[in-house]
Amino acid sequence: MAAGIFVPMLRFAVDPVLQPKKASDWIKVVEESKVTNEPQSFTFQIHQIDGWYESDAELVAWISKDSSGKLFALNPTCKHLGCTVNWNDNPAYKNQYFCPCHGAHYTQDGKNLAVAPKPLDEYSVKVENGFVYVGQLHANTRV
């Protein structure tokens, strides 16, 4: 009789964990024509489900083109302690991402130069119908 009471409650509690994970959706961020060789910050929203809780989170990507014209997008979260990096906002570190919290800095490709143990993470990127889409966040492949 006790199992009849607890099994449905247990199933309700662990059901989100048992659901199969789906591949992340592609999110439309910006028109391709607005992306330059200079990194620019673009915000976008994602719908996320954490167990039974659903929310719309606003995220940021630094999107630019490399020297061959290929688009790429970096996550602005510093790999040292999680502060937000900005592009070219510190005169001592021209043309670099800089973290104001502890002085970490990175190249335009996201390569870590000081303080941070790893490069900035990178978003998967695709261009479709003149728009840039970002997908799954993963380790930086550019460095």
MOGI-V262619 format. One record per pair of residues at least 4 apart in sequence whose C-alpha atoms are under 8 Angstrom apart, sorted by the first residue. I is the first residue (numbers start at 1). J is the second residue. Records with the same first field share a line. If there is no record, write none. Layout:
BEGIN
I = J, J
END
This chain:
BEGIN
1 = 5
2 = 6
3 = 7
4 = 8
5 = 9
6 = 10
7 = 11
8 = 12
9 = 13
10 = 14
11 = 15
14 = 18
15 = 19
16 = 51, 52
17 = 51
24 = 135, 136
25 = 135, 136
26 = 133, 134, 135, 136
27 = 44, 45, 46, 133, 134, 135
28 = 44, 131, 132, 133, 134
29 = 42, 43, 44, 131, 132, 133, 134
30 = 34, 35, 42, 131, 132, 133
31 = 35, 130, 131, 132
32 = 127, 130, 131, 132
33 = 130
35 = 39, 40, 63, 64, 65
36 = 40, 64, 65
37 = 64, 65, 66, 67, 69
38 = 64, 65
39 = 62, 63, 64, 65, 87, 108
40 = 62, 63, 64, 87
41 = 60, 61, 62, 63
42 = 60, 61, 62, 63
43 = 58, 59, 60, 61
44 = 58, 59, 60
45 = 56, 57, 58, 59
46 = 56, 57, 58, 59
47 = 54, 55, 56, 57
48 = 54, 55, 56, 57
49 = 53, 54, 55
50 = 54
60 = 75, 76
61 = 73, 74, 75, 76, 123
62 = 73, 74, 75, 76
63 = 71, 72, 73, 74
64 = 71, 72, 73
65 = 69, 70, 71, 72
66 = 70, 71, 72
71 = 125
72 = 122, 123, 124, 125
73 = 122, 123, 124, 125, 134
74 = 110, 120, 121, 122, 123
75 = 120, 121, 122, 123, 137
76 = 84, 85, 86, 120
77 = 82, 83, 84, 85, 120, 121
78 = 82, 83, 84, 85, 99, 104, 116, 120
79 = 116, 117, 118, 119, 120
80 = 104, 115, 116, 117, 118
83 = 99, 100, 101
84 = 99, 100
85 = 97, 98, 99, 100
86 = 97, 98, 99
87 = 95, 96, 97, 98
88 = 93, 94, 95, 96, 97, 98
89 = 93, 94, 97, 98
90 = 94, 98
93 = 97, 98, 105
95 = 107, 108
96 = 105, 106, 107, 108
97 = 105, 106, 107, 108, 110
98 = 103, 104, 105, 106
99 = 103, 104, 105
100 = 104
102 = 115
103 = 114, 115
104 = 112, 113, 114, 115, 116
105 = 112, 113, 114, 115, 116
106 = 110, 111, 112, 113, 114, 119, 120
107 = 111, 112, 113
109 = 142, 143
110 = 119, 120, 121, 140, 142, 143
111 = 118, 119, 120, 142, 143
112 = 116, 117, 118, 119, 120
119 = 139, 140, 143
120 = 139, 140
121 = 137, 138, 139, 140
122 = 137, 138, 139, 140, 141
123 = 134, 135, 136, 137, 138
124 = 134, 135, 136, 137, 138
125 = 132, 133, 134, 135
126 = 132, 133, 134
127 = 131, 132, 133
128 = 132, 133
END
